[in-house]
C-alpha cells in the first residue's frame, strides 16, 4: 500500500544540481509540457501521461506522479522509472500502470522516441471512435496524416503483452490514434513531440467541428494531401525545435515559473 499524503504535506526537494545538466534540462522541458497540456485543457484529471527518456543504457524514463494535477507537476517531482515500472529513486508518489505499459513499450522499442505523449481529449477520442480515423479535411491534418498509425482498442492498457502489438502498429511513424481511446505522439525531444501532438489534436478538433456542421465538406484537390504531408515531414521538426517549442516554454515561464523547480 502507498502512503499517499496531500500535496501540501509532501516535501519535494529540488533536484537541480543533484542530477546531470542534461537530465535537469529534460525534466524542465517535460514539466513545461505538462503545464502547457493543462493550459490547453487537454488533461483528463490525472489520467494521461507525458514521458521522456533519460540518456543512458538503462532506458530509464520520467513519468508524472499519479496523484498530481498537470498544473502541479514540477521538474523535481517527475518520477524516474526503469523498464519494469519501478522507481529508480525513493519517491512519495506512485505511477499509473496503464501509463507505464504504453510509454515503456515505445521507449524500449524506438531509440528515436525520446519523448512520448498520450492524451484522452474529447476531440481525439471522437476521431479515434470514427471508422475512417483522421481525414484530410484541413491543412493541419494533411501535414501530419501520413505520419499517423492506428492501434485497436484492447481494454485499459495494463496488460504488458499489449506492448508488442502497440509497437508493431506504430512502426516507424511518429503519431498514433489509439482507436476508441485517444491520441499519441513521439519525438526526438520533448518539444518536437509536443508540437506533433498539438497538430494532431488541432486536426482532430477541426475534423469534429467540420463534420458536425453537416455533410457538405470540401475535400482537397487530388494530390494535395500527399504534397502537404511531404512538407510537414520536413517543416514540422524544424518549426518545433527552433520556433514553436521555445515560444511555448517562454509562455510556460510567464504563466507560472514554478514548473522549473
C-alpha positions in Angstrom: 0.0 0.0 0.0 1.2 3.5 -0.8 1.1 6.1 2.0 -0.5 8.9 -0.1 -0.3 12.3 1.5 -1.9 15.6 0.5 0.4 17.6 -1.8 0.8 20.3 0.8 2.4 17.8 3.2 4.8 16.3 0.6 8.3 17.7 0.7 9.7 17.9 -2.8 13.4 18.9 -2.6 14.7 20.4 -5.8 16.9 18.1 -7.9 18.6 21.0 -9.7 22.4 20.4 -9.2 21.7 16.9 -8.0 21.2 15.3 -11.4 23.2 15.9 -14.6 22.6 19.1 -16.5 21.2 17.0 -19.4 18.7 15.3 -17.1 17.7 18.5 -15.5 17.1 20.1 -18.9 14.8 17.2 -19.9 13.0 17.4 -16.6 12.3 21.2 -17.1 11.1 20.6 -20.7 8.8 17.8 -19.6 7.4 19.7 -16.7 6.7 22.6 -19.1 4.9 20.3 -21.4 2.7 19.1 -18.5 1.8 22.7 -17.7 1.0 23.5 -21.4 -1.2 20.5 -21.6 -3.1 21.8 -18.6 -3.2 25.3 -20.2 -4.8 24.0 -23.4 -7.3 21.9 -21.4 -6.0 18.6 -22.7 -5.6 17.0 -19.3 -8.0 14.3 -18.2 -7.9 14.9 -14.5 -4.7 12.9 -13.7 -5.2 10.1 -16.1 -2.9 10.7 -19.1 0.8 10.8 -19.4 3.8 12.5 -21.0 7.2 10.9 -20.6 10.8 11.5 -21.6 13.8 9.1 -21.7 16.9 9.9 -19.7 20.1 9.3 -21.8 21.9 6.1 -20.9 21.9 2.3 -21.5 19.3 1.7 -18.7 16.4 3.2 -20.7 15.1 5.0 -17.6 12.4 7.5 -18.3 10.5 10.2 -16.5 6.7 9.9 -15.8 4.3 12.1 -13.9 3.3 11.4 -10.3 -0.1 9.7 -10.5 -1.8 11.8 -7.9 -0.8 15.3 -9.1 -2.8 17.5 -11.5 -0.8 18.5 -14.5 -0.7 22.2 -13.3 1.1 20.9 -10.2 3.9 19.0 -12.0 7.4 20.3 -11.5 10.8 19.2 -12.8 11.8 17.7 -9.5 8.7 15.7 -8.8 8.8 13.7 -12.0 9.4 10.0 -11.3 12.3 8.2 -12.9 11.3 4.6 -13.6 13.0 1.6 -15.0 11.8 -0.7 -17.8 9.8 -2.6 -15.3 8.0 0.4 -14.0 9.8 0.6 -10.7 11.0 4.0 -9.4 14.8 4.3 -9.6 14.9 6.6 -6.6 12.8 7.0 -3.5 9.6 9.0 -4.2 6.5 9.8 -2.2 4.4 9.4 -5.3 3.1 6.5 -7.4 2.9 5.8 -11.1 0.0 4.6 -13.3 0.3 1.0 -14.6 -1.5 1.8 -17.8 0.7 4.8 -18.5 3.8 2.6 -17.9 2.6 0.0 -20.3 2.2 2.3 -23.2 5.2 4.5 -22.6 7.7 1.8 -21.7 6.8 -0.1 -24.9 7.7 2.8 -27.2 10.7 4.0 -25.2 12.2 0.5 -25.3 11.5 -0.2 -28.9 12.2 3.1 -30.6 15.7 4.6 -29.9 14.5 7.8 -31.5 11.4 8.0 -29.2 13.0 10.2 -26.5 9.6 11.6 -25.7 6.1 10.0 -25.7 2.8 11.8 -25.1 -0.7 10.4 -24.8 -4.0 12.2 -24.4 -7.7 11.5 -23.9 -9.2 14.7 -25.2 -12.9 14.7 -26.4 -11.9 15.6 -29.9 -9.1 13.0 -30.0 -11.4 10.3 -28.6 -14.1 11.3 -31.1 -11.8 10.8 -34.1 -10.5 7.6 -32.5 -14.1 6.4 -32.5 -14.6 7.3 -36.1 -14.2 4.4 -38.5 -12.2 6.4 -41.1 -9.9 8.0 -38.5 -8.2 11.2 -39.4 -9.5 12.7 -42.6 -7.6 15.1 -44.9 -10.0 18.0 -44.3 -7.6 20.7 -43.1 -4.1 21.7 -43.8 -3.3 20.8 -40.2 -4.5 17.2 -40.8 -2.7 16.9 -44.1 0.6 18.0 -42.6 0.7 15.0 -40.2 -1.8 12.5 -41.6 0.9 10.4 -43.4 2.8 10.0 -40.2 -0.2 8.7 -38.2 -0.7 5.0 -37.4 -3.6 3.2 -35.6 -3.9 0.7 -32.8 -7.0 -1.2 -32.0 -8.5 -1.0 -28.5 -7.8 -3.9 -26.1 -9.1 -2.5 -22.9 -7.3 -0.4 -20.2 -3.6 -0.8 -21.1 -2.4 -2.8 -18.1 -1.5 -6.0 -20.0 2.2 -6.0 -20.8 1.6 -8.3 -23.7 -0.1 -5.4 -25.5 3.3 -3.7 -25.8 4.5 -5.8 -28.7 1.3 -5.1 -30.7 1.4 -1.4 -29.9 5.0 -1.1 -31.1 4.2 -3.1 -34.2 1.3 -0.9 -35.1 3.3 2.3 -34.5 6.1 1.1 -36.8 8.3 4.0 -37.9 5.6 6.6 -37.6 5.6 9.3 -35.1 1.9 9.7 -34.2 -0.9 7.3 -33.4 -4.6 7.2 -32.9 -5.4 4.6 -30.3 -8.9 3.5 -31.5 -11.7 4.2 -29.1 -9.1 5.7 -26.7 -7.1 8.8 -27.7 -4.1 10.2 -29.4 -0.3 9.7 -29.0 2.9 11.2 -30.4 6.6 10.5 -30.2 9.5 12.8 -30.8 13.3 13.1 -30.7 12.8 15.5 -27.8 10.0 16.9 -25.7 9.4 20.0 -27.8 9.2 18.0 -31.1 6.8 15.5 -29.5 4.6 18.3 -28.0 4.3 20.2 -31.3 3.4 16.9 -33.2 0.8 16.2 -30.6 -0.5 19.8 -30.9 -1.0 19.4 -34.6 -2.8 16.0 -34.2 -5.1 17.4 -31.5 -5.9 20.5 -33.6 -6.6 18.4 -36.6 -9.0 16.2 -34.6 -10.8 19.2 -33.2 -11.2 20.8 -36.6 -12.5 17.5 -38.1 -15.2 17.1 -35.4 -16.3 20.7 -35.9 -16.4 20.3 -39.7 -18.4 17.1 -39.6 -20.8 18.4 -37.0 -21.6 21.3 -39.3 -23.1 19.0 -42.0 -22.1 16.6 -44.8 -21.0 19.1 -47.4 -17.4 19.2 -46.5 -14.8 20.4 -49.1 -12.3 17.7 -49.9 -8.8 18.9 -51.1 -7.8 18.5 -54.7 -6.2 15.2 -55.7 -2.6 15.0 -54.8 -2.5 18.0 -52.4 -2.7 15.8 -49.2 0.4 14.0 -50.3 2.3 17.2 -51.1 1.3 18.7 -47.8 2.5 15.5 -46.0 5.9 15.8 -47.6 6.1 19.5 -46.5 5.0 18.6 -43.0 7.7 15.8 -42.6 10.4 18.4 -43.3 8.9 21.5 -41.7 7.3 20.3 -38.5 10.5 19.2 -36.7 12.2 22.5 -37.8 9.3 24.6 -36.6 9.1 22.6 -33.4 12.7 22.8 -32.4 13.6 26.3 -33.5 10.3 28.2 -33.3 7.2 26.8 -31.6 8.6 25.0 -28.6 11.0 27.8 -27.5 8.0 30.1 -27.7 5.8 27.8 -25.7 8.5 27.5 -23.0 8.6 31.2 -22.7 4.8 31.2 -22.3 5.1 28.5 -19.6 7.6 30.7 -17.7 5.2 33.7 -18.0 2.2 31.6 -16.7 4.0 30.1 -13.7 7.8 29.5 -13.5 7.4 27.0 -10.6 7.3 24.2 -13.2 11.1 24.6 -13.5 11.7 23.9 -9.8 
